[in-house]
């Protein structure tokens, strides 16, 4: 288990801790946990590429860990009134669609790389979650609302981008 994979596993193990702390109402502690987990997302890939430590485990688990972290946080925000269920459903649906595309393409020997739109989407979602968890009030309420809509727009744009660039997967994969 190399360092990038340890960071990915650390992010996965941080998810239930984050959920418990957040739902218990310790929003600043939850914010710190989420920020640290988000930082590992950035670090694991950079370290893996820089040190030539890219593994199949990392290729599979890193995006899964990201989705689990972001989706868990957003689901926890629904009963607290910070996010609407329809919003979270759109985000999760996009993740399932892209994951399906990747599975079908992998069966056909095609690798679908992450796009810049997908990376922008992830960053906007993480910032949105941080602002919503911290719940600082005032101008941050406006920033949170802007980030919610920006995340939604980038989610839809990145989905359209993936489909447009990889429509051949549908025809080659027999879907």
Secondary structure, DSSP 8 states (H G I E B T S, - for coil): --HHHHHHHHHHHHHHHHHHHHHTT-HHHHHHHHHHHHHHHHHHHHHHHHTT---HHHHHHHHHHHHHHHHHHHHHHHTTTSS-HHHHHHHHHHHHHHHHHHHHHHHTT------HHHHHHHHHHHHHHHHHHH---THHHHHHHHHHHHHHHHHHHHHHHHHHHTHHHHHHTT-
